[in-house]
């Protein structure tokens, strides 16, 4: 069983660590906001089929639908709209590093929305992690060329991270209301797709489609693997080994993504970026670390 769990853990890291390149590969013919719509409409349809076949609960009160809509707006609309835009200005690896700040944001948002206490350990880890994040982006932000674009990319990345954290808070709310992950995610993703479509129409985005092998492959990969399969594995691991151990996977996403960026996007590792990544990892590990209690 341990080997099986390790295998799933590795698959999840590889899927979400490489999903940033999939987003990058969709840029070009189709507007980013429309690519978000395609991705989650496809994922929603597949999830609806699964929910009906497996007889999942799909009827809820108006209040719960309001909560699902809020969840979908942040998690499956604004979150991805920001990140798709960010990849137009930064390498996919740097965008993924920005997402690592979600662990810090989750701590403060959980305190704000659920009254959870913030420990000195969390504050220290936050300072380490955010300092490391600044070092990773510093070479990009201070470069002679592309400085403005780098700042814009960072802004979009952090906006997406904040929305992802809000989405996580809504998922915590659903769990406290004893609503299954499949049911809440299904509705949140459906509402997110609707909001993304409204956003694209309001912006006047022309409805186009890129039928190239590159785009279609990226779309299918992101919808089926990075959305449905990866989340399925994530929730399964939480059930089997607990949320804390599962959350360690987020520490490895930036490393995978930056490695992919090095190979496919000609990303070069300045010393500050190397030190920064190490500090981000140390900060996140400090947050998640719990010393063994002596008896």
N, C-alpha and C positions, 0 to 999 in steps of 0.2 A: 504493500500500500504506500510506503514511504517513497518508493521509486516512482509510482504513478503520480503522487502528489507533486513530486519534484519535476516530473515531466510537464504536468499542466502549468506549474509555476513558470517554467522556462518558456513554454509556448505563449503564455500571456505576456511575458516581458518582451519577447520577440515581436509579437503582433502589435502591441501598443508602442513599442520602441521604434518600429518601422512605419507606423501609420502616418507619421509626419511627412515622410517622403511621398506616400500616396496622395496626401493633400497637395504637395508641391507639384506632383505630376498632373494634377487636374487643372492647373492654372493655364490660361491661354485662350482657347476659343470660348469656353463657357465662363460666365461671370461667377466669382466665388460664392456670392449669395445664392445663385441658382444651383451650384454644385451641392451646397448644403441641403437644399430642398430635395434634390434627386437622391442623395444619400439616405436621408431619413424617411423619405416616402417609401423607398425600396425596403429599408429595414422594418418600417412599420407594417407594411403589407405582409412580410414574412412572419412577423411576430403575431399579427392578427390571425393568420392561418394556423399558427402553432397554438395560440390561445384557444381558438374554437375547437381544434382537434383534441387538445388536452383538457378541455372543459374548465378553463380558468375563469375565475370570477371577473365579469366585465361591467356589471351594473353597480353604480355607486351614487351617493347623495350629491346634491348640487354643491354642497360645501366641499366635499372631496374632489369634485371635478374642478372647482376653483383652485384648490391646492395643486392638482395635477397640471392645470394650465400654467400656474406660476412656476412650477418645477420645469415644465417644458419650455417656457419662455427663457429661463436662465440657462438650463442644462443643454437643451437641444436646439436652441435658436441663437441667442446672443453669444453664448460661449463659442460655438463653432463659427459663427459669422466673424467674430473677432480673430479667431485663430487662422481662418482661411485668409483673411486680409493680411494678417501678420506675416504669413509665408511669402507674400509678395515683396516684402521689404527685408526679411532676414532669412538666413538658412534655416531649414527645418530643425536642425539640431539645437540652435539657439532658442527657437520658439519652445521646444520641449523643456529646455532648462528653466524657462520662465514658469512653466506649469508646475515645476517642483515647489514653487512657493505656496502651492495650495495647502500643503500640510500646515504651514504657519497660519494662513488665513482661516483654515478650518478650526484651529484652536481658538482664535479670537472670536470667530463667528458663533462657535458653539457656546462660548461664554456669554455672548450678546443675546443669542436667541433662546438658549436652553439653560442658562445660569450655571454652566460648568466652570469650575474654578481654573484659573490660569496659574500654573506652578512656576516657581523661579527657574526650574529646569527648562520649561517651555520658553520663557523669556530669553534665557541665555542662548538656547538653540536658535531662536528666531534671529537674534543679532548675528550669530555666526552664519546662518544660512543666507540671510539677506545681504550681508557683506560679501559673501562668496558670489551671490547672484550679480552684484554690482561689478565685481572683478571680471566675471565672464563676459559681461556686455561692454565693459569699459573700452577695450580695444576698438570695438565696432563704433561706439558712440563718440570717440575722440579722433577717429580717422579723418584725414583731410578730405577724402571723398566719401560721399554717402552718409554724412553725419545726420542730416535731417531725416533721411529715410530710416536710419537706424533707430532714431528716437521715436519715429512714428511706429515702426515695427514693435519696439519695446512697449509702447503705449497700448497697442492692440493686444499684444501678448498678455500684459498684466490685466487688461480689461477682460479678456477671455478667462484668465485664471480666477479672477474675482467672481465672475458669473458661474464658473464651475464650482466654486466653493458654495455659493448660494444654492446651486442645484443639489449639492451634497447635503446641505441643511434641510432641504425639502425632502430628500430621500430619508433622512433621519426621522423627519416628522411622520412620513408614511409608515415607517417601521414601528414607531411608537403607537400608531393607530391600528396596528396589526393588519396592515394591508400587504399582501404578498408583493415581492419584488417584481415578479413578472407582470402582474396587473398594473401596478403603479408606473412601471417603466413603459409599458405598452401605451397607456393613456398619455403620459408625459411626452413620449416620443411623437405620438400622433398630434398633440397640440403644438409641439415644437415645430413639426413639419408645416402645420397650418400657419403659424406665426412667420416662419421663414418665407413661405410662399407670399403672404401678405406684404412682407417687407420688400421682397423682390419686385412685386407688382407696383407698390407705392413708389419705389425708386425708379420705375420705368425700365427695369432690366428686360431686354429683349429675350424672348424664350428661344434659346438655341440649344443645340445638342452636338456634342463632339463624338462621332462614331468611330474614332480611331481606336486601335487596339490598346494604346496606352491609356486613354481616358476611361474606356469601358472596364479595363482590367482594374484600374485604380478604384473606380466606383464600386465594382463588385467586391473588391477586397475590403474597402472601407465599410461598406454596408453589412456584409455577411461576417467577415472575420473581425475587423476592428470594432464593430458595433455589437453585433449579436453574439458571436462566439466568445470574444474576449470578456464581455460583461458576464456571460454565462459562466465562464471559468472563474472569474473574479468572485461572483456570488457563491459558487460551489466551494471555493477555497475558504471563504469566510466561514461557511458552515462547518467545514472539516477541520481547519487549523486555527480559526479565529481571525478577527479583523486586524489585530496588530501584526501578526506574522505575514498576513496577506499584503498589508500595506507596505511592507518592505520592498515590494516589487516596484513601487514608484521611484525608489532611489536609483534604479537601473535604467529607467526609460531614457533619461538624458544621455547616459553613456552610450547606449545603443544608437540613439538618434544622431549624436555627434560623430560617432564612428561611421554611420551611413553618410552623413554630410561630408566627412573627410574623403570618402570614396567617390561619391556621385556629385557633390556640389563644390568640390575643391576648397573645402574649409580647412584653414591652417590653424594650428593650436598655438596661440601666443602663450607665454609663460603665465601671464595673469589669468588667462582662461583656464589653464591647467590647475592653478592654485584655487581659482574660484570654484571649479567643479568639485574639487576635494572638500572645500569648505561647505558647499551646499550639501554634500553627502554627510559630512560630519554633523552639520546642523540638524539634518533630518534624522540621523541615527540617534542623536542626543535627545530629540523629541520623543522618539519611539522607545528608547531604552528604558527598561524597568529592571532594577537590580533585584537579584534573588533575595527573598526574605529569609532570615535565619530563624530557625525554630529553637 
